[in-house]
Amino acid sequence: MTSSSTDQVREILARVKDTHLDTDLVSAGAVRDVAAQGRGVRIALEFGYPAAGYHAQLKSEIEREVGKLPGIGAVSIEFSTRIVAHAVQRGVKPLQHIRNTIAVASGKGGVGKSTVATNLALALQAEGAKAGILDADIYGPSQPRMLGCREKPDSADGRKLEPNVSFGIQSMSIGYLVDEEQPMIWRGPMVTSALEQLLNDTAWKDLDYLVIDLPPGTGDIQLTLCQKIPVSGAVIVTTPQDIALLDARKALKMFEKVQVPVLGIVENMSTHICSNCGHEEHIFGSGGGQRMAEQYKVDLLGSLPLDIRIREGVDNGRPTVAVEPESGISLAYRDIARRTAAKLSMRAKDFSAKFPKIVVENT
C-alpha cells in the first residue's frame, strides 16, 4: 500500500460523518492515524466522548467505503476514548477527581427528571465512561430507591464519605444519611450548605462524568445551587405537554443567566406504549420538545416513551439501562448519553489542572 493510498483513505474519512457531532471524522479530530499494514490499512480513531454502542455501526461504514478503493486488502480499525475536563461557570472552582459535571433539570416536578438522570448515568457507563450521580434534591431524594441502594456511606478517613456504588456507578444522596420518611424541614441556606457538603465531602473516585439530579423548579434554591456548584453543561427534561414546556423554558433561561451551556433537551413520556397490545399514542401531545429545541437553538437529544417497565424498574431499584441493557428503551438512553457527551466534548476545555500553583512568600 502506498502513501497516496493512505491519503485516499483520509479523504474517505473526511466524508464519513459522526452523527453525534454532526461533522466528519477528520474535522472532528477523531482520526489519530492512518497507516499501511501490508496490503491493507490500519485506522486509529480517538473520540472525546464515550461511544461504545456506536463503534460497530461506524466500523461497518468505514470498511464499506474504504473497501471500494482498488488494491486495498484488510481494513483494521482501532477505537479509543480520551475524555477531558471542560470549563465550568466563571468564579466556580472545578471539582477534584471529576472531569465533567452534567446537571439534569426540569422546570417542574413529575416529568421523570430523576428517572432520566439515573438512566443517563448508567448509559454513560455502558458507553465506556466512569460515571457517578449526585442526588441534589434535599427535600425529596429519590436516588437511593431508584438505585436500590439504602446503605449509609462509610468514611475511610473520618473526614470524607465514601460514595455508595450500585450497578457500577458511584452515588451520594442525603437519602443515605436520613430515614426515607423523615421530612427535611430546612430553609434555603441550610439546603445549599448541605448540598455543597455532599458534593465536596464525598471521596469521588476518578469520574469522567458526575450527573447531578437537580431539584425541580427555578426558584432561589435552584439558582443558588447553579451559582455555587461547578457545572460543565445542563440537560433539560420535559414532556411534550404545553404546561411542562412552559416551565422547561424557565429552567433553560436559568442556566443562561448563570452561564451554563444547555447541551440539549430530552423529551420524556413522548408516547405511551400499551403494555397489552403495544399500541402507541401521544397522550401528552407531540413535537413539543422539538419545537422548544428549534426556538432556543439547542439540540433535541432524544425522546423516551411512557413505558411501565421504566417506572417499575426505578421503583424497585432496578433501572432499565442496568437490568435490560439490550432493550429498545436502554438503547434510546444510550443514544441520548452519546449525544449529550458529544455536545459537551465540543465545549471549551478546562486547563486549570495544568497551571502551576503560585505561592507568594515573604522572605
Buried (B, 14 or more C-beta within 10 A) or exposed (E): BEEEBBEBBBEBBEEBBBEBBEBBBBEBEBBBEBEBEEEEBBBBBBBBBBBBBBBEEBBEEBBEBBEEBEEBEEBBBEBEBEBEBBBBBEEBEBBEEBBBBBBBBBBBBEBBBBBBBBBBBBBBBBBBBBBBBBBBBBEBBBBBBBBBBBEEBEEEEEEBBBBBBBBEBBBBBBBBBBEEEEEBEBEEEEBBEBBEEBBEEBBBEEBBBBBBBBBBBBEEBBBBBBBBBBBBBBBBBBBBBEEBBEBBBBBBEBBEEBBBBBBBBBBBBBBBBEEEEEEEEBBBEBBBBBEBBEEBEBBBBBBBBBBEBBEEBBEEBBBBBBBBBEBEBBBBBBBBBBBBBBBBBBBEEBEEEEEEEEEEEEE
